Amino acid sequence: MSLFSRLSQVFKPPLTPSGKPAKPSKAPAKTPKWPELMSRPVKPLPPPSAPPSPTARLTTDTFIREAEAKAREIVLEAKDEALKIREASELKSRQMNQRLLDQQTAFDQKEHELVRQDAVLSEKERYLTKLEQETRRDEEANEKLKKRLVDKLEEVGSMTREQAREQLLQAVEKRSAKDIALKIKATEEQANEEADEKAKEILVDAMRHAATDYVAEYAVSTVELPSEDIKGRLIGKEGRNIRTFERATGVDLDLDEQPGVVRLSSFDSVRREVARQALKRLIADGRIQPTRIEEYVTRAKQDIDKVMFEEGKKLCLAVGAFNVPHELMAILGRFKYRSSYGQNMIAHTLEETKIGLSLAHEVNADVDTVRLGCLLHDIGKVITDEEGSHVDLGVKLLKKYNLPQSVIDCVAQHHEDTAFTTKEAILVYIADAISGARPGARFENYDEYVKRLDTMETIAKNFKGVSEAYAIQAGRELRVLIDPQQLNDDEAVVVADKIRDRIKNEMTYPGTVTVNVIREVRASAVAS
C-alpha cells in the first residue's frame, strides 16, 4: 500500500452510525445580534459531566497508538521508496555519464585520426610539388643541352642534320646496291623453292589427315514391292491413294518404270526420304488408305526430323564446332540425304573441314573461322523453299542467325563469286577444291554432263544475232557473244532474259546458271 493511500485512511472523515461518512453541514452558523443576546435569559450551567469510563479511555489510547504506528509505517515506506527512486536516478545518471564519456572518447580518436591523415596528405602534396618542379627543371636543362649540341654539330659540319643523314644514306645505298640486289634475288629464289616444297607438304599432309572411308554415293529413291498386287492397292479406287500420297509427300510415284519396284521422283532429297520411309511402312502394314497414308507420312516426317538433327549434331561434334545454333544443326542434318555429283554432303563437309583445319594450323590462320566456314559453306544447297544460288542462300541464312562476318565472308567467297577478303576465306576455297577434285570423290555421268552443256549452247545459238555461245565453269555460266551489227545494247539485254527463261523452263541443272551476253564493237583502220 502506498504512502498516500495510508494517509487517506488515517485522515478520513468520521463515519455515521450507519457506517457512511458524515456529511458536513452546508448551512453557515447564524451569529446572534447584540440586543438579542442581552434579552435572552441566562441559563444555569450544567452540572459537571461525569469522568470518562475506563473502557472509553482504553479505546481512545488504542486508536492513538494504532494511528501513530501506521504513521511510522507510512513514513518508513516513504523513506524506502524515496531511497529506491534516488538510487535508480543515480544509476541512470551514471549510465548516461558513461555513455557520454565513451562517445567523447570515440570522437576524440576520430578527430586525432583525421588530423594525422591530413598531415600525411599535406606532406605527400608537398613532396609531389617538389618532385614536379625538379622534373620540369631537368627537362628544360635537357632541351637546352640538346639544342646547344645540335647547333655545335651544324657549325662543325657546315650542313643541317637532315642534309647529313641524307648524304650518309645515299653513300651507303650506292655502295651496297649491287650486293642488296644479289641477296634479294637469291632470297626470293630460295623462298620460292621452299614455299613450293612446303605447300606440297602441307597439302599432302592435310589430305592424309582428312581421308575418309567413303566412295561416291548416288541418290537412288526406289522401294521394292513384295508382289505386284501392292501396286493396285497403292493406286487405290480411282487413284485416290496415290493422289493422297503424292499430295502429302510432294513427290511423284512411278509404278511403271520397273516390275516390282516403285520409283520416287522429287528434287527435294528430304521429301524423297520421307516418302520412302512412309511407303515402306505402308507396304509392311498392308492397310493402304488415305487416312493411314497421312498418318504414316506424318510419322515419317517426325522421324526424319529427329534423324537430321542427330546427324547435324554428330557432324558438328566431329569437327569440334560446339557453338552452332540448334536450328543450323537441324539444317546441316539434311546433308545426310543430299549428294553433289555422287559425293555425300556430310562426308564432303567432314573431309573439307579436316583439310581446312590442317591448313589453318600450318599458316597460323583463325582456326575457329575456318572451322565454321568449312562446316557451313554448302548449307545453302539444302534450302529448297527459296530461289537463288546456294552461296546467296547460305549467306542469307547465316546473317539471319547473326554469325560472325568473317564466317559469312568464307561462305560468300568459297566459289570466287566475290574477291577474297581474308586468308581464312582462301583456305576454305582451297579445302573445298581439294575435297571435290580428288580422284574418286565425285562422279557424274559424262554423257549427261556433255549433253547439258551442248543443250545450253544450242539454246543460246538459236536466238537471232548470237554469233557464239560457250558453257563454262562446269555449266554454271553461259557466255554469249552477239553480233554488234545485228543487235544494239537494249536488244542484248532482252536476249539475255529470253535465254535465261528458256534454260530455266527447259533444262534440269544443279545450282544456278548465269547468262552473260557480251556485245563488243571493234573499229580497225590500216594506214599504208
C-alpha positions in Angstrom: 0.0 0.0 0.0 1.4 3.4 -1.0 2.1 6.3 1.3 -0.8 8.4 0.1 -3.4 5.6 0.4 -2.3 5.1 4.0 -2.6 8.8 4.8 -6.0 8.9 3.3 -7.2 6.1 5.6 -5.7 7.8 8.7 -7.3 11.2 8.0 -10.6 10.1 6.5 -13.8 11.8 7.9 -15.8 10.3 10.7 -18.4 7.7 10.0 -22.2 7.9 10.7 -23.9 5.3 12.8 -24.9 3.6 9.6 -21.2 3.3 8.5 -21.3 6.1 5.9 -19.1 9.2 6.1 -20.7 12.1 7.8 -21.7 15.0 5.6 -20.5 18.4 6.6 -23.2 20.9 7.3 -23.7 23.3 4.4 -25.7 26.0 6.3 -23.4 28.5 8.0 -23.9 29.2 11.7 -26.1 32.2 12.3 -24.4 34.8 14.6 -26.9 36.4 17.0 -27.0 40.1 17.3 -26.2 42.1 20.5 -29.7 43.1 21.5 -30.9 39.6 21.2 -28.1 38.3 23.4 -28.9 40.9 26.1 -32.6 39.9 26.1 -32.0 36.2 26.4 -32.3 34.7 29.9 -29.3 33.3 31.5 -29.3 29.5 31.6 -27.8 27.8 34.5 -24.6 25.9 33.9 -25.0 22.2 33.5 -23.5 20.1 36.2 -20.1 18.8 35.6 -20.1 15.8 33.4 -19.1 12.5 34.7 -15.4 11.5 34.0 -15.0 9.1 31.0 -15.2 5.5 31.8 -12.0 3.3 31.7 -13.3 1.4 28.7 -13.7 4.6 26.6 -10.3 5.8 27.7 -8.7 2.5 26.7 -10.4 2.7 23.3 -9.0 6.2 22.7 -5.5 5.2 23.6 -5.6 2.2 21.3 -6.7 4.2 18.4 -4.0 6.8 19.0 -1.3 4.1 19.2 -2.5 2.4 16.0 -2.6 5.8 14.3 1.0 6.5 15.4 2.1 3.0 14.3 0.5 3.5 10.9 2.1 6.9 10.6 5.5 5.5 11.4 5.0 2.6 9.0 3.9 5.1 6.3 7.0 7.3 7.0 9.3 4.3 6.7 7.7 3.1 3.4 8.0 6.7 2.1 11.7 6.7 3.0 12.2 3.3 1.3 10.5 4.5 -1.9 12.4 7.8 -1.8 15.7 5.8 -1.4 14.8 3.5 -4.3 13.9 6.4 -6.6 17.2 8.1 -5.6 19.2 5.0 -6.3 17.5 4.5 -9.7 18.1 8.1 -10.7 21.7 7.9 -9.7 22.2 4.6 -11.7 20.6 6.2 -14.7 22.8 9.3 -14.3 26.0 7.2 -14.1 25.0 5.2 -17.2 24.3 8.4 -19.2 27.6 9.9 -18.0 29.5 6.7 -19.1 27.8 6.7 -22.5 28.7 10.4 -22.9 32.3 9.6 -21.9 32.6 6.8 -24.4 31.2 9.0 -27.2 33.6 11.7 -26.3 36.5 9.2 -26.4 35.5 7.9 -29.8 35.1 11.4 -31.2 38.5 12.4 -29.9 40.0 9.3 -31.6 38.4 10.1 -34.9 39.5 13.6 -34.7 43.0 12.5 -34.0 43.0 10.1 -37.0 41.7 12.8 -39.3 44.3 15.2 -38.1 47.0 12.5 -38.8 45.7 11.8 -42.3 45.5 15.5 -43.1 49.1 15.8 -42.1 50.2 12.8 -44.3 48.3 14.2 -47.3 49.9 17.6 -46.8 53.3 16.0 -46.7 52.7 14.0 -49.9 51.4 17.0 -51.7 54.5 19.0 -50.8 56.7 16.1 -51.9 54.9 15.8 -55.3 55.0 19.5 -55.9 58.7 19.5 -55.2 59.3 16.5 -57.5 57.3 18.1 -60.3 59.3 21.3 -60.1 62.6 19.3 -60.2 61.4 17.3 -63.2 60.4 20.4 -65.1 63.8 22.0 -64.4 65.6 18.8 -65.7 63.5 18.8 -68.9 64.3 22.4 -69.5 68.0 21.7 -68.9 68.0 18.7 -71.3 66.3 20.7 -74.1 68.9 23.5 -73.7 71.7 21.0 -73.8 70.3 19.2 -76.9 69.8 22.4 -78.8 73.4 23.5 -77.9 74.8 20.2 -79.2 72.8 20.3 -82.4 74.0 23.9 -83.0 77.6 22.8 -82.5 77.2 19.9 -84.9 75.8 22.1 -87.6 78.6 24.6 -87.1 81.2 21.9 -87.4 79.7 20.1 -90.4 78.5 23.2 -92.2 75.2 21.3 -93.0 72.0 20.6 -91.3 71.1 17.3 -89.7 68.7 16.3 -92.5 71.4 17.0 -95.1 74.0 15.0 -93.3 71.6 12.0 -92.8 70.5 12.1 -96.5 74.1 12.2 -97.7 75.1 9.3 -95.5 72.2 7.1 -96.7 72.9 7.9 -100.3 76.5 6.8 -99.9 75.6 3.5 -98.1 72.9 2.7 -100.7 75.2 3.4 -103.6 78.0 1.2 -102.2 75.7 -1.8 -101.3 73.1 -1.6 -104.1 74.6 -4.4 -106.1 75.1 -6.6 -103.0 71.5 -5.9 -101.9 70.1 -6.8 -105.3 72.0 -10.1 -105.4 70.9 -11.0 -101.9 67.3 -10.1 -102.7 67.3 -12.3 -105.8 68.9 -15.2 -104.0 66.5 -14.9 -101.1 63.5 -14.8 -103.5 64.6 -17.9 -105.3 65.2 -19.8 -102.1 61.9 -18.6 -100.7 60.0 -19.7 -103.8 61.7 -23.1 -103.8 61.0 -23.6 -100.1 57.4 -22.3 -100.5 56.6 -24.8 -103.2 58.0 -27.7 -101.2 56.3 -26.5 -98.1 53.0 -26.0 -99.8 53.2 -29.5 -101.3 53.9 -30.9 -97.8 51.1 -29.0 -96.3 48.5 -30.1 -98.9 49.6 -33.8 -98.8 49.6 -33.8 -95.0 46.2 -32.2 -94.9 44.7 -34.6 -97.4 46.3 -37.5 -95.5 44.6 -36.5 -92.2 41.3 -35.7 -93.9 41.0 -39.0 -95.8 37.6 -40.6 -95.1 36.4 -44.1 -95.7 33.7 -43.5 -98.3 33.3 -43.7 -102.0 30.9 -41.9 -104.3 27.3 -42.2 -103.4 24.3 -42.0 -105.7 20.8 -40.9 -104.7 18.5 -43.8 -105.7 15.0 -43.4 -104.3 13.3 -46.7 -105.0 11.2 -49.1 -103.0 10.9 -52.8 -103.7 7.4 -54.3 -103.7 6.8 -57.8 -102.3 4.3 -58.5 -105.0 2.6 -56.8 -108.0 -0.7 -56.7 -106.1 0.6 -53.9 -103.9 0.7 -51.6 -107.0 -3.1 -51.8 -107.3 -3.5 -51.1 -103.6 -1.2 -48.2 -103.8 -3.2 -46.7 -106.7 -6.5 -47.3 -104.8 -10.0 -46.8 -106.0 -10.0 -44.2 -108.9 -6.4 -43.3 -107.9 -7.3 -41.8 -104.5 -4.5 -43.5 -102.6 -1.7 -42.4 -105.0 -3.1 -38.9 -105.2 -3.2 -38.7 -101.4 0.4 -40.0 -101.1 1.8 -37.5 -103.7 -0.1 -34.6 -102.1 1.1 -35.5 -98.6 4.8 -36.1 -99.5 5.3 -33.8 -102.5 6.9 -36.5 -104.6 5.8 -38.3 -107.8 5.3 -42.1 -107.8 6.3 -44.0 -110.9 4.8 -47.5 -110.8 5.5 -48.4 -114.4 9.3 -47.9 -114.6 10.3 -51.4 -113.5 8.4 -54.5 -112.3 8.4 -55.0 -108.6 9.8 -51.5 -107.9 8.3 -48.1 -107.1 10.4 -45.1 -108.1 10.1 -41.8 -106.2 10.8 -38.6 -108.1 11.5 -35.2 -106.5 14.2 -32.6 -106.5 14.0 -32.4 -102.7 16.0 -35.3 -101.2 14.4 -34.9 -97.8 10.9 -35.3 -99.3 12.1 -38.4 -101.2 13.4 -39.9 -97.9 10.2 -39.1 -96.1 8.2 -40.7 -98.9 10.4 -43.8 -99.0 10.1 -44.3 -95.2 6.3 -43.8 -95.3 5.9 -46.1 -98.3 7.9 -48.9 -96.7 5.8 -48.7 -93.6 2.6 -48.7 -95.6 3.6 -51.8 -97.5 4.6 -53.6 -94.3 1.3 -52.6 -92.7 -0.8 -53.6 -95.7 -3.7 -51.2 -94.8 -3.3 -48.7 -97.5 -5.9 -46.0 -97.4 -5.9 -42.1 -97.3 -6.1 -41.8 -93.5 -3.4 -44.4 -92.9 -1.2 -42.7 -95.6 -1.4 -39.3 -93.9 -0.7 -40.9 -90.5 2.5 -42.7 -91.8 3.7 -39.7 -93.7 3.4 -37.5 -90.5 5.3 -40.1 -88.5 8.0 -40.4 -91.2 8.4 -36.6 -91.2 8.9 -36.5 -87.4 11.4 -39.4 -87.5 13.4 -37.8 -90.3 13.5 -34.5 -88.4 14.9 -36.3 -85.4 17.4 -38.2 -87.6 18.5 -35.0 -89.3 19.1 -33.1 -86.0 21.1 -36.0 -84.7 23.2 -36.2 -87.9 23.8 -32.4 -87.8 24.8 -32.7 -84.1 27.2 -35.5 -84.9 28.7 -33.6 -87.8 29.3 -30.5 -85.5 30.9 -32.6 -82.8 33.1 -34.4 -85.3 34.7 -31.2 -86.5 34.7 -29.6 -83.0 32.1 -26.9 -83.5 30.2 -26.6 -80.2 28.6 -23.2 -80.6 26.4 -23.8 -83.6 22.7 -22.9 -83.0 20.3 -25.9 -82.9 18.4 -24.7 -85.9 21.5 -24.7 -88.0 22.3 -28.2 -86.7 19.0 -29.4 -88.0 19.6 -27.9 -91.4 23.1 -29.4 -91.5 21.5 -32.8 -90.9 19.8 -32.6 -94.3 23.3 -33.3 -95.7 22.6 -36.9 -94.9 20.1 -37.1 -97.7 21.9 -34.7 -100.1 24.6 -35.6 -102.6 26.5 -33.5 -105.1 27.9 -35.3 -108.1 27.6 -38.6 -106.2 29.5 -37.2 -103.2 27.5 -37.3 -100.0 27.3 -33.8 -98.4 28.1 -34.9 -94.8 31.2 -36.8 -95.9 32.3 -34.0 -98.2 31.8 -31.4 -95.4 33.7 -33.6 -92.9 36.6 -34.1 -95.3 36.8 -30.5 -96.3 36.7 -29.2 -92.7 39.6 -31.5 -91.7 41.6 -30.2 -94.7 40.8 -26.6 -93.8 41.8 -27.1 -90.2 45.1 -28.6 -91.1 45.9 -25.8 -93.5 44.8 -23.2 -90.9 47.2 -24.6 -88.3 50.1 -24.5 -90.8 49.6 -20.9 -91.8 48.6 -19.6 -88.3 45.1 -18.5 -89.5 42.0 -18.2 -87.3 41.1 -21.9 -86.8 37.6 -21.2 -85.5 36.7 -19.1 -88.5 38.0 -21.7 -90.9 36.1 -24.4 -89.0 32.8 -22.7 -89.2 33.4 -21.6 -92.8 34.1 -25.1 -94.0 31.2 -26.5 -92.0 28.6 -24.1 -93.3 30.0 -23.3 -96.8 27.4 -25.5 -98.6 24.4 -25.1 -96.3 22.5 -23.2 -99.0 22.3 -26.4 -101.0 19.7 -27.8 -98.7 17.5 -24.7 -98.7 14.8 -25.6 -101.2 12.0 -23.2 -100.4 13.7 -20.1 -101.7 15.2 -19.1 -105.1 18.8 -18.3 -105.6 22.3 -19.9 -105.7 23.4 -22.0 -102.7 26.0 -19.3 -102.0 23.4 -16.5 -101.7 21.0 -18.6 -99.8 23.7 -19.7 -97.4 24.9 -16.1 -96.8 21.3 -15.0 -96.1 20.7 -17.9 -93.7 23.9 -17.1 -91.7 23.0 -13.4 -91.4 19.7 -14.4 -90.0 21.4 -16.2 -87.1 24.0 -13.4 -86.6 27.1 -15.4 -87.3 30.4 -13.5 -87.4 31.1 -11.6 -90.6 34.4 -13.4 -91.2 32.5 -16.7 -91.4 29.9 -15.2 -93.7 32.7 -14.0 -96.0 34.1 -17.5 -96.2 30.8 -18.8 -97.3 30.2 -16.0 -99.8 33.7 -16.3 -101.4 34.3 -20.1 -101.5 33.4 -20.2 -105.2 35.2 -16.9 -106.0 31.9 -15.2 -106.7 33.4 -12.2 -104.9 37.0 -11.2 -104.2 38.8 -12.8 -101.3 38.9 -10.5 -98.2 40.7 -12.8 -95.7 43.1 -15.7 -95.7 40.5 -17.8 -93.9 38.2 -17.4 -96.9 41.1 -18.5 -99.2 41.7 -21.6 -97.1 38.0 -22.6 -97.2 38.1 -22.3 -101.0 41.3 -24.4 -101.2 39.9 -27.1 -98.9 36.6 -27.3 -100.9 38.5 -27.6 -104.2 40.8 -30.3 -102.8 37.9 -32.4 -101.4 35.8 -32.1 -104.6 38.6 -32.6 -107.1 40.4 -35.5 -105.6 40.2 -38.8 -107.6 37.1 -40.8 -106.7 35.4 -38.0 -104.7 32.7 -37.1 -107.3 31.0 -38.7 -110.2 28.7 -37.5 -112.9 27.6 -39.3 -116.0 29.8 -37.9 -118.6 27.3 -38.2 -121.4 24.6 -36.3 -119.5 27.1 -33.7 -118.5 28.2 -33.1 -122.1 24.6 -33.2 -123.2 23.6 -30.5 -120.7 26.4 -28.2 -121.9 25.5 -28.7 -125.5 21.9 -28.0 -124.8 22.7 -24.7 -123.1 24.9 -23.6 -126.0 22.3 -24.7 -128.6 19.5 -22.7 -126.8 21.6 -19.6 -126.9 22.7 -20.0 -130.6 19.1 -20.3 -131.7 18.5 -16.6 -131.0 18.9 -14.1 -133.7 22.1 -12.1 -133.5 24.1 -14.6 -131.4 27.4 -15.5 -133.0 28.9 -17.8 -130.4 27.9 -19.3 -127.1 30.2 -21.1 -124.5 29.2 -23.0 -121.4 31.9 -22.6 -118.8 32.5 -23.2 -115.1 31.0 -26.7 -115.3 27.8 -25.3 -116.7 27.3 -22.6 -114.1 27.9 -19.8 -116.6 26.8 -19.4 -120.2 28.8 -16.7 -122.1 27.1 -15.5 -125.2 28.7 -13.3 -127.9 26.4 -11.4 -130.2 26.9 -9.6 -133.5 27.0 -5.8 -132.8 25.8 -5.1 -136.3 22.5 -7.0 -135.7 21.6 -6.1 -132.1 22.1 -3.0 -130.1 22.7 -2.7 -126.3 19.0 -2.7 -125.4 18.3 -5.8 -127.5 21.2 -7.6 -125.9 19.6 -7.2 -122.5 16.3 -8.7 -123.9 18.2 -11.6 -125.4 19.9 -12.4 -122.1 16.4 -12.5 -120.3 15.0 -14.8 -123.0 17.9 -17.2 -122.9 17.6 -17.3 -119.1 13.9 -18.1 -119.2 14.4 -20.9 -121.8 17.1 -22.6 -119.7 15.0 -22.3 -116.6 11.9 -23.8 -118.2 13.5 -26.5 -120.4 16.5 -27.8 -118.5 17.4 -29.6 -115.3 20.7 -28.5 -113.7 22.3 -28.2 -110.2 22.7 -24.8 -108.6 22.3 -21.7 -110.9 23.2 -20.7 -114.4 24.5 -17.2 -115.0 23.9 -15.9 -118.6 26.4 -13.2 -119.7 25.7 -11.6 -123.0 28.7 -9.7 -124.5 28.4 -7.1 -127.2 31.7 -5.7 -128.4 32.3 -3.2 -131.1 35.8 -3.1 -132.7 37.0 -0.5 -135.1 40.1 -1.0 -137.2 41.9 1.1 -139.8 45.0 0.3 -141.8 47.5 3.0 -142.8 49.6 2.3 -145.9 
